[in-house]
Amino acid sequence: MAGKSVEQWFQEYGESHQNPLNKTIHWICVPAITACVIALLWDLPRPGFMGQSPFLNWGVIMVVLSILFYLRLSVSLAIGMLLFSAAVIAGIIAYEKLGISPVYQLALVVFVVAWIGQFIGHKIEGKKPSFFQDIQFLLIGPIWLLGFLYRKLGIAY
């Protein structure tokens, strides 16, 4: 049995994202949550087999695994998410250089606030978040937004 196409995922995801305010909230919260997940995983302790490389950590492993998921659906969307993820990683490195606090502390606060925003959006929408139906929708949200950008820019996916 073949998996769902990207358009099928987008159609199902879009069913619980019709309200304009909920959509606006998602434009803010979904990228924030995605970035925070990378940052939180970035700061997790690493076992010795990962060595001393700052780029061999749980955040990068999650990015690689998610890009593999996206490649099954669309090469161009996978490239877009790779670029987004690279920008997030650059932001994490820049934040670490500031030495204000560990990146996980900021990421945890933003993560919680963004999820509160998401649930407020779905309360307004009157529908449960899609990931209650299928956990894979947690990976679909970011490319659903990217798909909107691609359509506006005339980029095929």
C-alpha positions as CSV (number, residue, x, y, z in Angstrom):
1,M,0.0,0.0,0.0
2,A,1.4,3.3,-1.0
3,G,1.7,6.2,1.5
4,K,-0.2,9.4,1.2
5,S,0.8,12.0,-1.3
6,V,1.8,15.4,0.0
7,E,-1.5,16.8,-1.4
8,Q,-3.4,14.2,0.6
9,W,-1.5,15.2,3.8
10,F,-2.2,18.9,3.1
11,Q,-5.9,18.3,2.4
12,E,-6.3,16.4,5.7
13,Y,-4.3,18.9,7.7
14,G,-6.2,21.8,6.1
15,E,-9.5,20.4,7.3
16,S,-8.7,21.6,10.9
17,H,-7.1,24.8,9.8
18,Q,-9.8,26.9,8.1
19,N,-10.2,29.8,10.5
20,P,-8.1,32.8,9.5
21,L,-7.0,33.5,13.1
22,N,-6.0,29.9,13.7
23,K,-4.0,30.0,10.4
24,T,-2.2,33.2,11.6
25,I,-1.4,31.6,14.9
26,H,0.0,28.6,13.0
27,W,2.2,30.9,10.9
28,I,3.8,32.1,14.2
29,C,3.7,29.0,16.3
30,V,4.6,26.1,14.0
31,P,8.0,27.5,12.9
32,A,8.7,28.4,16.5
33,I,7.8,24.9,17.7
34,T,9.9,23.3,15.0
35,A,12.9,25.5,15.9
36,C,12.4,24.8,19.6
37,V,12.3,21.0,19.0
38,I,15.7,21.2,17.2
39,A,17.1,23.4,20.0
40,L,15.9,21.2,22.8
41,L,17.3,18.1,21.1
42,W,20.5,20.0,20.3
43,D,21.2,20.5,24.0
44,L,20.4,16.9,25.2
45,P,23.4,15.0,26.5
46,R,25.2,12.9,23.9
47,P,26.6,9.5,24.4
48,G,30.3,9.1,23.9
49,F,30.0,7.4,20.5
50,M,28.8,10.7,19.1
51,G,32.3,12.2,19.7
52,Q,33.1,15.8,20.2
53,S,31.6,17.2,17.0
54,P,29.0,19.9,17.8
55,F,27.1,18.9,14.7
56,L,26.6,15.3,15.8
57,N,23.8,15.6,18.3
58,W,20.1,14.7,18.7
59,G,18.9,17.9,17.1
60,V,20.8,17.2,13.9
61,I,19.7,13.5,13.9
62,M,16.1,14.7,14.2
63,V,16.6,17.0,11.2
64,V,18.1,14.3,9.1
65,L,15.3,11.9,9.9
66,S,12.6,14.5,9.2
67,I,14.3,15.4,5.9
68,L,14.1,11.7,4.9
69,F,10.4,11.8,5.7
70,Y,10.0,14.9,3.6
71,L,12.0,13.4,0.7
72,R,9.3,10.7,0.4
73,L,6.7,13.4,-0.2
74,S,8.6,16.1,-2.1
75,V,12.2,16.9,-3.0
76,S,11.6,20.6,-3.2
77,L,9.8,20.7,0.2
78,A,12.6,18.6,1.7
79,I,15.1,21.2,0.4
80,G,13.0,24.0,1.9
81,M,12.9,22.3,5.3
82,L,16.7,21.6,5.1
83,L,17.3,25.3,4.5
84,F,14.9,26.3,7.4
85,S,16.7,23.7,9.6
86,A,20.1,25.1,8.6
87,A,18.9,28.6,9.5
88,V,17.7,27.3,12.9
89,I,21.0,25.6,13.6
90,A,22.8,28.8,12.7
91,G,20.6,30.6,15.1
92,I,21.3,28.1,17.8
93,I,25.0,28.4,17.3
94,A,24.8,32.2,17.3
95,Y,22.7,32.2,20.5
96,E,25.2,29.9,22.2
97,K,28.0,32.3,21.3
98,L,26.2,35.1,23.1
99,G,26.5,33.0,26.3
100,I,23.3,34.4,27.8
101,S,21.8,31.1,28.9
102,P,21.8,27.5,27.6
103,V,19.7,27.3,24.4
104,Y,17.4,24.8,26.0
105,Q,16.1,27.4,28.5
106,L,15.0,29.8,25.9
107,A,13.7,27.0,23.7
108,L,11.6,25.5,26.5
109,V,9.9,28.8,27.2
110,V,9.1,29.5,23.6
111,F,8.0,25.9,23.0
112,V,5.5,26.1,25.9
113,V,4.2,29.5,24.8
114,A,3.9,28.4,21.2
115,W,1.9,25.2,22.1
116,I,-0.4,27.3,24.2
117,G,-0.9,29.5,21.1
118,Q,-1.6,26.4,19.0
119,F,-4.3,25.1,21.4
120,I,-5.9,28.6,21.5
121,G,-6.0,28.5,17.7
122,H,-7.6,25.2,17.7
123,K,-10.1,26.3,20.4
124,I,-11.0,29.2,18.1
125,E,-11.2,26.8,15.1
126,G,-13.4,24.4,17.0
127,K,-11.4,21.4,15.9
128,K,-8.8,19.3,17.6
129,P,-5.2,19.5,16.3
130,S,-4.5,17.0,13.5
131,F,-1.8,15.2,15.3
132,F,-4.5,13.7,17.6
133,Q,-5.6,11.8,14.5
134,D,-2.1,10.9,13.3
135,I,1.2,11.8,15.0
136,Q,2.8,12.3,11.6
137,F,0.9,15.5,11.3
138,L,3.5,17.0,13.6
139,L,5.8,16.8,10.6
140,I,3.2,18.0,8.1
141,G,2.5,21.3,9.8
142,P,5.8,22.9,8.8
143,I,5.6,21.8,5.2
144,W,2.0,22.8,5.0
145,L,3.1,26.3,5.6
146,L,6.0,25.9,3.3
147,G,3.6,24.7,0.6
148,F,1.7,28.0,0.9
149,L,4.9,29.9,0.3
150,Y,5.9,27.7,-2.6
151,R,2.5,28.3,-4.3
152,K,2.8,32.0,-3.8
153,L,6.3,31.9,-5.3
154,G,5.3,29.6,-8.1
155,I,7.7,26.8,-6.9
156,A,6.5,23.3,-7.7
157,Y,6.4,20.6,-5.1
